[in-house]
Amino acid sequence: MFARRIVVVGSGYVGLTTGACLASLGHKVICADVDAAKVARLKAGEVTILEPGLAELVQSGLAAGRLEFVLGARHAVEGAEVVFLCVPTPMGEGGAADLAAVESVIAEVRELLPSGCVVVNKSTVPVGTAARVHELLDRPDVAVVSNPEFLREGTAVHDFLNPDRIVVGSSAQDAAERVAALYAKLGAPTVFTDAPSAEMVKYAANCFLAMKLSYVNAMAELCERLGADVGDVTEGMGYDRRIGQSFLQPGPGWGGSCLPKDTHALVQVAEAVDFDFMLLRASIDTNTRQRDRMVDKIRAAVGGELSGVRLAVLGLAFKAGTNDLRDSPALAVAEKLRAEGAELVAFDPGIPAAVPGVTDAVRVVSDPYQAADGAVGLVLLTEWPEFRTLDWPRLAGLLAGKAVVDTRNLLDADVLRRAGLAWHGVGRSPVA
């Protein structure tokens, strides 16, 4: 049975996707946010997040009357059956998750929640947060459920509507079943557990993926030193069903809104119970080193000096298909290059203009050919598929040098060679 009224507090990446997708499943959803300008845009069906299918879902939900947006959580929760908390939990001091937004929402709505309502932690939160929310609510008639999200930026709508699993954690069985029923149409396997275990599932999954990426980046460096080809190595690994093909692509390091903060948060959680998570700390250190290694590779490719060298940069977002610059490894590498005196001109399909305070290290232009004009070398940092089909002979004519450093192994080395360019990948031999 579907809830008559669902409230989603927070209309950022997770909240907006959650609200729009739940509305598409037939629920009545109210999304609340503290940003008045954002609420006004969303009421008009304007979505600034670059996510395939999301704008269409928002617009169809508004047109059908199943989705609406309001300013402030207190104006949304009256009569709510389920309230999803989808507020930011950024990395705080020392790497621990900052729960200030969660606690603020609870303080705002605790006395307004109807009896029998279920509060759902959808944000990524440390183990023990459900218990903390229950304590802050101080409402024995309001249940708390942990229901972590597993959305990948760039495929979030698809991931929500085609989930591998639904994880629901609570000591209140009835509340857990009510939350699970919201996803009934999706037909996904459902894992019912306690709240601490559900909270741990999200961290365990994300940190495992981060470790897998750090492993393949370390393997790429080893391949370079031994003359092996990391592409062939990972292909051979990926056919092993115990390993799989995903997250075996080397690059400039992992980043984004989830993996950096989740790895640091889990290290903090482990330390709080006197457990030294050496494996995870090593993965974080490997990731930091990978960014420095990309700078070393770029420096060597353009002749050993970066000061005063103009470089064209393809890609600034942390991954293709998004306009998210949060903890972007591409931006981190760009900032390191700029710190060594390089002049950077960048193009990213998802970032049409400079973002004040974020892209200060680079000059952002509107097309890749403008970025390449007069540059000594070209550096690909984000794996946008359209970069493969650029006019490489034209780019070769615009570049003042021949070096192309492909930190994602995205490009066809033979195409670049025929254009007269020298391709430098990761974990593979250069092609001149």
N, C-alpha and C positions, 0 to 999 in steps of 0.2 A: 504494500500500500504506500503510495507516495505522500510525503509530507505536504500539508496544505501551504505551508509558508517556510521558506528557507532564507536565512540571512547570511550573507558572506561579508565579513568585516575585513576591508582591505581590497582595493581594486588594482593592485599591482599585477605582476606577471602571473602568480599562482592564483590570486583571488579572482582576477577577471576571467581567466581560463576556467576556473572551477565554476563560477557563477554562470557564465555563458553556456558551458557544457551541461550543467545540471538543468538549466532552462530548456535546452534542446531535448532533454530526456522527458520533458513534460512537467517539471516542477515549476512552482511559482517562486521566483528568486528576487531578493532585494540585495543589492550590493551597496555597502556603505564605505565612504572614504572621507578623510579629513581634508583633502585637497579640493577646494571649491572649483578651481579651474578645470581639474580633471573630471570632476563630477559633471560639470556643464558640458564638456566635450563628449563624455560617454552618453549623456542623455540625448545628445544629437547624433549618436551613432558613430562618433569619431574615435578611432583606435590608433594610438601612436606607437603601440608595441608592434614590432615587425614579427608576426607569427601567422603562418599560412592558415587561413580558414577562420581566424578569430574574429576579425571585423565582420565577416558575413554572419557568424553566429550571434554576435551582439546585435546586429541590425535586425535579424530575423526574430530574436527574442523580444526586442523592443516592439516590433511590429505586431507580434502575437500577444503582447501584453503579459508575457511570462517573465520579463526581465525589466527591472527598473533600478535607478541609481539615486541615492540620497546622500546628503552631507551629514556625516556624524552617525556613529553607531546607535546613539540613544534614540534617534528618530526612526530606526529600522526594526528594533527588536520587539516591539509590542505585538503580541500574538504569535511570536516565532515558535516553531516546533524544534528547529535545529539551527544553531548559530555556529558557522564555521569561522575560526580565527585564521586569517590569511595575512597577517601583518609581518613586517620585516623583523628578522632576528639576526642582525648583522654581527660581525665579529667584534667583540668588545675587547677591553683591556686584557692582555695576556692570552688572547685567542679564544676565550670563552664566549658563548653566545650571549648577546645582549637581549634580555627579555623585557626591556622597558616598555616596548609597544604592547606586548601581550598584557602586562600588568596594568597599563593605562586603560586598555579596553575593558578589562574586567572591572576596574574601579568605576568606569563610566556606566556600565550596564547591569552590574550585579543586582541592584534593587529593582530594575525594570524588567528582568527576565520573568516570563510567566512560569508558574509552577508546572513541572513536567517537561520543561525544555531540556534539550541536550546541547551542551557546548562541546564543539569539536576542535581539537588542535590539528589544523592542517599545515601550519607553518612547521619548518624543521626546528625542533626544540630538543634540548638535552633530556636525557633520561631523568625522570622525576618531575618533569614540568606539569604533567596531568595532575599529579598529587598537589603541586604548588597552586595550580589554578583552582582545584577543588577547595583548597584551604583559603585562598583569597575570596572565592565566591561566598563561602560560609553559608551555602544554601543546600541543605540535605535533600531538597526537592528538585534540585537541578543536577543531572548527571554530567560527567566529563568523559569524553572519548578521545583517544588518539587515533587519527586516520591520516597517516603520512602520505604526501604526494610523491609520485615518481615520474615527473614531467621533464622531458628534455626540451630545451629551448630549440625552436625551429621545427619541432614535431609535437608540440605540447597538446594541441587539439586532438591529433591522431592518438597520442599516448593516453589521453584521458578517456577517449571513446573506445579504445582498443587495449585495455590494460592487461599486463601479464598477470596481475593479481591485485586484489583489494585487501589491505591490511587494516583491521579494526581491533583496537585494544581498549578494554575497559573491564572493571570489576562488576559493572552493572550489565547483566546479560541482555535485558530488554532494550537498554539504550544502544548497546552494540548492534543488536539485530535491526533496530530502527535505522541506524546509520547505514548498515550494509544494504538494507532494502532500497536505499536511494539509488544504488547502482544496479539494481536487479536486471534492468533491460540489457546490461552489457554482457551478462553471462560469464563473468570472469571468476576464476577460483578466489575464494575468500578465506583469508587467514584470520581466525578469531584467536585473540590472545589477551594477555594483560597489558595495561598501558605502558609499563616500562619496557616490555619486550617490543611492542609496536614502535615506541620511540627509538629503540636501538636498531630496529630493522633498517630505518632510513640511513642512519649513520653507517651501519655495517655495509650496506650496499654501496653508498657513495665512496666510502673510504677504500673499499675493495677495488672499485673502478679506478680511483686515483693511483693506487698501488700498481695496478695492471699497466696504466699509462707510464708511470715512472719506470717500471720494469722494461717496457719496450723501448723507451728512450735510452736507458742504460745499455740495452742490447744493441741499439743502433750505433752507439759510440764504440762498443766492442767490435761490431762488424766492420766499422771503418778502420779500426786498428789492425784487424786480422785479414782484411781484404774480402770479407763476405758481403753478401747483399741482403740487407734487412728485409726487403720486400719478399724475397724468396724464402727467407727464414720464417717470417710471420705467416706466409701462405702455408708453409709446411706445418706450422704450429696450429693454425686456425682450423684445419680439417679434423683435428682431434676434438671430438665432441665434448670432452671434459674442459676444453679451453675456449673454443668458439672463435669466430672471426672478429667480433666487435672489440673495440678498444685496443687494437693491435697496430694502430697507425702512429708512427713516430711523429713528433712535431716540436714546436718551440716550448712545450710545457703545457700543463693543464691549468685552467682558470675558470672564470665565470662566477656566477653568483652563489654556487653551491659547493663545489669541491674544495676550494681554499678554506672557506669558513667551517665546513663540516669536518675536515681533517684536523684543523687546529682545535675545534671544539671537542672532538673525541679525545685528542691528546690531553686536553685539560680535564675532561671527565675521568680519564684513566688515572691521571696524576692525583686527582682528588681522593681516589681509593687506593693510593700507593701502588699503582701498576705502571711500570715503565713500558710504554708501547713503542719499543725500539723499531719495529718493522714500519710502523706508520711514520715515525719521526724521520726515518731514513728515506721514505718516499717523498716527504716534504722537502728534505734537503736535496734529493736528486732532482726534484722539480725546479728548485731555485737554481741549481747548478746548470740545468738545461738551458735556461735563458742566457746565462753567461756564455755557455758553449756556442749558442747561435751567434752571439756577437763576435766571438773568436772566429767562427767560420766566415762570417761576412767580412771581417777585417782582412783575413787572409785572401779572400776571393778578390778584393779590390786593391790588393797590393801592399797590405800591411799597415796602412795608415787611414784613420777615419776623420781626423781633424780637417775641416774644410772640404770634405768630400760630399758631393751631393748624391743622395740615394733616392730612388723611387721605391715606394712601399705599396704593395698590394695587400690590402686587408688590415683592419684595425680591430674589428669586433672579435670577441673571444672565440667564436665559431661561426661558420657559414650559416646563413638563414636567419640571423638575428641582427639587431642593431645595439646589442648589449656590450658595453665596454667595461663592465664591472670585472675587476681582476683579470683583464684580458692579457694573455701572454704576449699577444702581438703588440699591444701598447707598452707592455713592460720592456720588451726588446727594443722598441722604438725609443723609449725614454733612455735606455742604456746607450744606444747609438748616439742620441743627441747629447748625452753627458760627455761623450768622447769627442764632441765637436762636429759630428756629421750634420749636414743640412738635409732634412727629410721632407719630401713631398709625397703625400699619400692619397690613394683612392680606395674607397670601400663602397660597394653597391648599397649597403644599408645605412651609410652615414654620409648624407649629401653635403653636410656643412660641418665646420669645426664645432666642437662642444666645449664651451668655456670652462677652463680649469681641468679639463680631461685630455683634450688633444692639443695642449699647448706645446708639446714637444714636436709637433709636425704641422705642416701646412696642408690642409685637406683641399683637394681639387675635385672637379666634377667628372673627369674621365681618366682612364689609365694612360692614355697617350700624352696627356698634358703632364701627368706625373713623371713619365719617362723622359720627356724632352730635356736633353742636356745632362741627364744623370749619369754618373760614372758606373753605377751598378743598379740592379733591380732586386728587391727582396720581397718574396711572397711569404706572408705571415698568417693569412687566414684562407681556409680551403674553399673559397667560393668556386663552384664548378664552372662559372662563366669565364674564369681566368684561363681555363684550358683552351677556349676557342677564340682568344684574342688574336689579332693580326700580328703574329710574331715577327715576320719580316719588316712590317711597318715599325714595330717597337725597336727592332735592331737598328733601323735607320735613324731613330730618334735618340737612342742612347749614345752617350759619349764613350762608353766602355762596353765590354762584352759580357761581364759577369752577371749571372742570374742565380741567386741563392733561393732555392725552393725549400723552405723549412717544413713543408707539408708533403713533399714528394707527390705533388698534385700534377705537375706538368709532364708532357711527353718529351723526354730528353732528346729524342731523335728529331722532333719538330724544331726544337730550339737549335739543335746542331745545324740543321739544314738552313736555318735563318742566320747562321753565322755567330751564334751566341754560345757561351760556355755555361753549361748547367751544373750547378752544385746542389746535390740533394743531401738527405740525412740518412746515414747508414748505407750509402751507396757510393760507388766510384764516380768522380766528376766526369762529365761528358763535354769535350771541347769541340 
